[in-house]
Structure formats: structure tokens, C-alpha cells
Amino acid sequence: MTRWLFLLAILLALTATAAPAPTPADSPMVARVSLSGPIGPAAAEYFDDASERAVADGAVAIVLRLDTPGGLSESMRQIIASMLASKVPVLAYVAPDGARAASAGTYILYAAQIAAMAPATHVGAATPVKLGGSTPMPLQKPAAASSTDKTPASDDAESNKVLNDSIAYIRSLAQLRGRDAAWAEHAVRGAATLTASEAAQKHVIDFVANDTADLLAKASGRRVQVDGQTITLQLGDATVRDYAPGSRSRFLAIITNPTMAYLLLLAGIFGLGLEALHPGAMLPGIVGGIALLVGLYALQLLPVNYAGLALMALGIGLLVAEAVTPTVGVFGVGGLVSFVLGSIMLMNTGVPGYAVNLGVIGGIAVCAAGLLVLVVWLVSRSRRSLQVTGDDAMRSDIAELLEPVGKNNETWVLVRGERWRARCATALPGGARVRVVGREGLLLQVEPL
């Protein structure tokens, strides 16, 4: 009995030793999402997906790291809508040192519950730009100066509508977050900019932070509005988890690059053209069809100038016409000029980061021009060259009489290794050399050489 009690005591001791010791509560987790480069469809989808995953993983806040020259208005509004509907606070942070939150980035910064910037960064220049670009509308002058100085009028009613809509939008965000609405209007109307320290002084941002840890430490204890409720941030001991873009977001980022979309469009057109010229090759047609569809999908997500797209189509049509019916370069030169102009006009160059690389356009234009010159040269050389087949080629041939010219002025000659019946008006002995001057059916007309 004593032995069994001893074994039981040992078993209880081992069980107590193996039991896990109580651990303190886990520290809160903060998700970090980085938007670097132009704001477009890929960036908007990436933020939506990352924020949803972060909330599902139990994140208590989202740090949105910004470094952008601006981008598309629709994508910017999609990101801001997700921020306003978020169940957790969003801390917008312009970083690293030297980064910027220009144009669309300014609106996103104003929409966040906490706005911060790293040293040596700047914010502003949020003037909307219409298709093809336009200059910012200057600030209105005070009433006292209006009698002597005239404020330049806007280009048209559409520009006024876009400008006023942008001003109202950023002012509403400023009022929602309690930030400087006057400077926000100045950034939109006059393209004003501020450095990090100046933005903190003007209450455009909440503070300047050296890094993410400093951001979370300074944000702790602040009261913010989230989903209609006021909460106090407690992020000093939070851990940071990065959320990278998913495969779909990475794919969208690649194809919505204007230069890549342009190259996909060209690859599709030339692939289908090769398949039409060489039926049955299959590979050019399959690759061209896929590239064309992906390129067209990317174009419908981008700010496309349809006049540029029409000029590109006209240029390709003229180049095809030059290949089918050579005009010594008339159609070709016109098609090349139309294609280059359309390529330059294709994208809305007024939107930061959304323009086709001019080096790519120039390289394609030089290659097309070289090919056009080669085709014109080959056509010209073929027109100047001697005929090698048919009656025209035979008229200049030299023949040898196989027998003397007979009574009917007929004989047999050897031309290009073939025996032909021939007629000659001059009596000549066998073996004489003659020149072919014509043909009547199977009878050649020859004359003495």
C-alpha cells in the first residue's frame, strides 16, 4: 500500500511539472500595409484585401505606410471608403525618410484617424488634373483686391466642377478628423506643399515619427473615432505584422503598369497579325490573343485617351495597307506617324505615374521605321532588277543553233538547256549564236547575235 501511494505521489509531481505555467496575455497585433508608387486599381485592391485579412487575424489597428506621387481618383476614393468603413483605426504614416504623400496621397492622409510623417518627407500638391493635363487653378484673391486684380477664369465648366468637388471632398475629410481644412483647400486649389515639421505645426498631421515603433508609442493614449465609437489607442507594446500583396494584387500591379499594358496590346496585335499571315502556326495566334485580352482588360482599368487609341489603330491599319499594297512608303510613313502620336496620347499623362515610357515608344518607333525603310528598299530594288521568268526574261537570252537555218527560216535552238523551235530571217550555220527577240506560242523569234 505504501508503494502504491509512493508511485501516485511521483505521478502527481510529474503531472504538475508538465503542466504549462500561466502566461501573460498576448500583446496586441498591428497590421502594416505599404502603398508605394502610383495609386491605382492594384493598390486599392491590395489595401482592401490586406485590411480584411488584418481584421480577421485580430489586428487592433492598421498602419498604412505611404510613399506615392498620386494616382487615379477612383482608386483613391476606394481606399478612403475602406478606411472610413474599417472596424479598426487606420494610422497613415508617410515613410521612409524622403517619401511623399502627394496628390491622392494627401487625401488618404487626411482620411486616417492618425496622420504622421517621417522626417524629410512632404505632403500636398493635391490639385486634380484633367485628361491631358492642366495648370492648377490659382487661389481666389480677397474682395479688396478684386477691383484691381482679376482672377483668371477656369478653362471650362467641367474643370470648375472637378475642382470644387475635390475641394469639398478634402474639406469634409479635414472636418471629420479635426484637421486644418483651409490648408487642405489650398493644397487642392493652389497645389501647396508642406514638409513634415510644417505639417505638424499647421495641424495637417498629428505628429512626426521617426519609425513605426515611434509612431505606435506617440499614438498610444490618443482618442479616435472608429465605427461611430470613441476609443483610446493602446499600441505602445503592440507587435507589427506586415501584410504583403496577394497574387491577384501583384498580377494587377504588373498589367496595370501603363508601359506593360501598352506592350501587351502591341504583342497581341502583332501575334494575331503573324497568325493571319502564316495560318496554322497557332503559337503566335494563341499568345497574341491572350496578350490582347489581358492588355484590353488593363486598359479599361487605366485612364485611356480614346483619341490616342484610335490613332494607334489607324497607324496599324496604314502599316498593314503598306505591306499589302506597297506605295513606296506613303502609307507606311503616315501609319508610323499616326502610331507614334497615338502611343504618346494613349495614357493620361496628367495623372502622376500613369504614362507610357517614352523610351519604349521611341524604341518601337525606330524599329518600325527601320523595317519600313527596308521594305521600301526591297520593293525599289525588285522593280529595278531584271526579269528572271516569263517572256520578258527570255527576250534577252542568248541561244545556240542546233542545226542550220532551213528553207522556211526555221531551225532548232538550245535556250537554258531546253530545245526550242525557232525562226530566223537570216541564214546561219549550225552552232551560231543568236539572241531571242520574241515568242509566238512555242516558236521563238531569233536574230543573229
C-alpha positions, 0 to 999 in steps of 0.5 A: 500500500505504501508503494502504491501511494509512493508511485501516485505521489511521483505521478502527481509531481510529474503531472504538475511539472508538465503542466504549462505555467500561466502566461501573460496575455498576448500583446496586441497585433498591428497590421502594416500595409505599404502603398508605394508608387502610383495609386491605382486599381492594384493598390486599392485592391491590395489595401482592401484585401490586406485590411480584411485579412488584418481584421480577421487575424485580430489586428487592433489597428492598421498602419498604412505606410505611404510613399506615392506621387498620386494616382487615379481618383477612383482608386483613391476614393476606394481606399478612403471608403475602406478606411472610413468603413474599417472596424479598426483605426487606420494610422497613415504614416508617410515613410521612409525618410524622403517619401511623399504623400502627394496628390491622392496621397494627401487625401488618404492622409487626411482620411486616417484617424492618425496622420504622421510623417517621417522626417524629410518627407512632404505632403500636398500638391493635391490639385486634380488634373484633367485628361491631358493635363492642366495648370492648377487653378490659382487661389481666389484673391480677397474682395479688396483686391478684386477691383484691381486684380482679376482672377483668371477664369477656369478653362471650362465648366467641367474643370470648375466642377472637378475642382470644387468637388475635390475641394469639398471632398478634402474639406469634409475629410479635414472636418471629420478628423479635426484637421486644418481644412483651409490648408487642405483647400489650398493644397487642392486649389493652389497645389501647396506643399508642406514638409513634415515639421510644417505639417505638424505645426499647421495641424495637417498631421498629428505628429512626426515619427521617426519609425513605426515603433515611434509612431505606435508609442506617440499614438498610444493614449490618443482618442479616435473615432472608429465605427461611430465609437470613441476609443483610446489607442493602446499600441505602445507594446503592440507587435507589427505584422506586415501584410504583403500583396496577394497574387491577384494584387501583384498580377494587377500591379504588373498589367496595370503598369501603363508601359506593360499594358501598352506592350501587351496590346502591341504583342497581341496585335502583332501575334494575331497579325503573324497568325493571319499571315502564316495560318496554322502556326497557332503559337503566335495566334494563341499568345497574341490573343491572350496578350490582347485580352489581358492588355484590353482588360488593363486598359479599361482599368487605366485612364485611356485617351480614346483619341490616342487609341484610335490613332494607334489603330489607324497607324496599324491599319496604314502599316498593314495597307503598306505591306499589302499594297506597297506605295513606296512608303506613303502609307507606311510613313503616315501609319508610323506617324499616326502610331507614334502620336497615338502611343504618346496620347494613349495614357493620361499623362496628367495623372502622376505615374500613369504614362507610357515610357517614352523610351519604349515608344521611341524604341518601337518607333525606330524599329518600325521605321527601320523595317519600313525603310527596308521594305521600301528598299526591297520593293525599289530594288525588285522593280529595278532588277531584271526579269528572271521568268516569263517572256520578258526574261527570255527576250534577252537570252542568248541561244545556240543553233542546233542545226542550220537555218532551213528553207522556211527560216526555221531551225532548232535552238538550245535556250537554258538547256531546253530545245526550242523551235525557232525562226530566223530571217537570216541564214546561219550555220549550225552552232551560231549564236543568236539572241531571242527577240520574241515568242509566238506560242512555242516558236521563238523569234531569233536574230543573229547575235 
